[in-house]
């Protein structure tokens, strides 16, 4: 961090494409501050670093991934190997609400595919996709751990259990941009 080149880089902001006409800026100071919170900039801290960065920015834009690659001295293949292996990491900006639909056996049998179809019909999204208005991103979970309340979903931080698949739209209507 004593390198003068890093000080210049830290002061930069990088624009990120969004659906809105306004440009969103990423303050790289936050990225460096997160990385400074670790004992060293080594590969052993890659996963917790990516997690903290994503918690801050909601996803991992390419500009940030580039900085992490440079600072940890790792290759694009190494970092994307980690990002692609762990499903919680996102490289595209998610919707305002993450609609995490359980696709475990009990939820699947009790209607999860119907709920997914309703999301496709109304919002035009499938697994891992975000609707054009950026309201919802649909994610599937292997199991949300409450099979007795199947089918279930977590939207934002709200848990919805024993969902009547025909009432999917009513549930979604409670969430606004």
Secondary structure as the mmCIF struct_conf table of DSSP 4:
data_model
#
loop_
_struct_conf.conf_type_id
_struct_conf.id
_struct_conf.beg_label_comp_id
_struct_conf.beg_label_asym_id
_struct_conf.beg_label_seq_id
_struct_conf.end_label_comp_id
_struct_conf.end_label_asym_id
_struct_conf.end_label_seq_id
HELX_RH_AL_P HELX_RH_AL_P1 UNK A 4 UNK A 10
TURN_TY1_P TURN_TY1_P1 UNK A 11 UNK A 11
STRN STRN1 UNK A 13 UNK A 16
BEND BEND1 UNK A 19 UNK A 22
HELX_LH_PP_P HELX_LH_PP_P1 UNK A 23 UNK A 23
STRN STRN2 UNK A 24 UNK A 27
HELX_RH_AL_P HELX_RH_AL_P2 UNK A 28 UNK A 36
TURN_TY1_P TURN_TY1_P2 UNK A 37 UNK A 37
BEND BEND2 UNK A 38 UNK A 42
HELX_RH_3T_P HELX_RH_3T_P1 UNK A 43 UNK A 45
HELX_RH_AL_P HELX_RH_AL_P3 UNK A 46 UNK A 57
BEND BEND3 UNK A 58 UNK A 59
HELX_RH_AL_P HELX_RH_AL_P4 UNK A 62 UNK A 72
TURN_TY1_P TURN_TY1_P3 UNK A 73 UNK A 73
HELX_RH_AL_P HELX_RH_AL_P5 UNK A 76 UNK A 85
BEND BEND4 UNK A 86 UNK A 86
TURN_TY1_P TURN_TY1_P4 UNK A 87 UNK A 88
BEND BEND5 UNK A 91 UNK A 92
HELX_LH_PP_P HELX_LH_PP_P2 UNK A 93 UNK A 95
BEND BEND6 UNK A 96 UNK A 96
STRN STRN3 UNK A 97 UNK A 102
BEND BEND7 UNK A 104 UNK A 104
HELX_RH_AL_P HELX_RH_AL_P6 UNK A 105 UNK A 107
HELX_RH_PI_P HELX_RH_PI_P1 UNK A 108 UNK A 112
HELX_RH_AL_P HELX_RH_AL_P7 UNK A 113 UNK A 123
TURN_TY1_P TURN_TY1_P5 UNK A 127 UNK A 128
STRN STRN4 UNK A 130 UNK A 130
TURN_TY1_P TURN_TY1_P6 UNK A 132 UNK A 133
BEND BEND8 UNK A 134 UNK A 135
STRN STRN5 UNK A 136 UNK A 141
BEND BEND9 UNK A 142 UNK A 142
BEND BEND10 UNK A 145 UNK A 145
HELX_RH_3T_P HELX_RH_3T_P2 UNK A 147 UNK A 149
BEND BEND11 UNK A 151 UNK A 151
STRN STRN6 UNK A 153 UNK A 155
TURN_TY1_P TURN_TY1_P7 UNK A 156 UNK A 157
STRN STRN7 UNK A 158 UNK A 160
BEND BEND12 UNK A 162 UNK A 162
HELX_RH_3T_P HELX_RH_3T_P3 UNK A 165 UNK A 167
HELX_RH_AL_P HELX_RH_AL_P8 UNK A 168 UNK A 172
TURN_TY1_P TURN_TY1_P8 UNK A 173 UNK A 174
#
